[in-house]
Amino acid sequence: MCVEITSSSAPFPFMFWRWAIPGLLDAPVSGGVRAARVGKLTLKVGGDSAELERVSEMLGAMASTIHHFGALGFGHAMKALNNLGCPFNRN
């Protein structure tokens, strides 16, 4: 079991790692430092739903919102789309 929470941009490593690391989930975070300090991050998760269920309590310690987007790599894909839209949502 491994939960990768960085915001790397390339999906290729996940296509390779899924054979090397059983139970791998990609779960990039959003919310910033303030949210991290109080356990209110948002996770965008890709990977097997049964594996996510296994670690959901642990992830809940740092995230108040957890979205599952499907297969491995989809968490990072959604994070990339989120980042693409961020410049348009700023005041």
For each residue, the residues with C-beta under 8 A, 3 or more apart:
1: 22 23 24 51 54 55
2: 21 23 24 25
3: 24 25 27 55 59
4: 8 14 17 24 25 26 27
5: 27 28 29 43
6: 28
7: 28 29 76 79 83
8: 4 13 28 76
9: 76 80
10: 13
11: 14 15 73 76 77
12: 15 16
13: 8 10 16 17
14: 4 11 17 18 24 26 46 72 73 76
15: 11 12 18 72 73
16: 12 13 19 20
17: 4 13 14 20 21 24
18: 14 15 21 24 72
19: 16
20: 16 17
21: 2 17 18 24
22: 1
23: 1 2 47 48 51 54
24: 1 2 3 4 14 17 18 21 47 51 72
25: 2 3 4 45 46 47 48 51 52 55 72 75
26: 4 14 45 46 47 72 73 74 75 76
27: 3 4 5 43 44 45 46 47 59 66 75
28: 5 6 7 8 43 44 75 76 79
29: 5 7 36 41 42 43 62 63
30: 41 42 44 79 82
31: 34 35 36 40 41 42 63
32: 35 36
33: 36 37
34: 31 37 38
35: 31 32 38 40 41 42
36: 29 31 32 33 39 40 41 62
37: 33 34
38: 34 35
39: 36 61 62 63 64
40: 31 35 36 63 64
41: 29 30 31 35 36 62 63 64 65
42: 29 30 31 35 63 64 65 66 67
43: 5 27 28 29 59 63 65 66 67 75
44: 27 28 30 67 69 75 76 78 79 82
45: 25 26 27 52 59 66 67 68 69 75
46: 14 25 26 27 68 69 70 71 72 73 74 75 76 77 78
47: 23 24 25 26 27 51 52 71 72 75
48: 23 25 51 52 72
49: 52 53 68
50: 53 54
51: 1 23 24 25 47 48 54 55
52: 25 45 47 48 49 55 56 66 68
53: 49 50 56
54: 1 23 50 51
55: 1 3 25 51 52 58 59
56: 52 53 59 60 66
57: 60 61
58: 55 61
59: 3 27 43 45 55 56 62 63 66
60: 56 57 63 64 66
61: 39 57 58
62: 29 36 39 41 59
63: 29 31 39 40 41 42 43 59 60 66
64: 39 40 41 42 60
65: 41 42 43
66: 27 42 43 45 52 56 59 60 63
67: 42 43 44 45 78
68: 45 46 49 52
69: 44 45 46 74 75 77 78
70: 46 74
71: 46 47 74
72: 14 15 18 24 25 26 46 47 48
73: 11 14 15 26 46 76 77
74: 26 46 69 70 71 77 78
75: 25 26 27 28 43 44 45 46 47 69 78 79
76: 7 8 9 11 14 26 28 44 46 73 79 80
77: 11 46 69 73 74 80 81
78: 44 46 67 69 74 75 81 82
79: 7 28 30 44 75 76 82 83
80: 9 76 77 83 84
81: 77 78 84 85
82: 30 44 78 79 85 86
83: 7 79 80 86
84: 80 81
85: 81 82 88 89
86: 82 83 89 90
87: 90
88: 85
89: 85 86
90: 86 87
91:
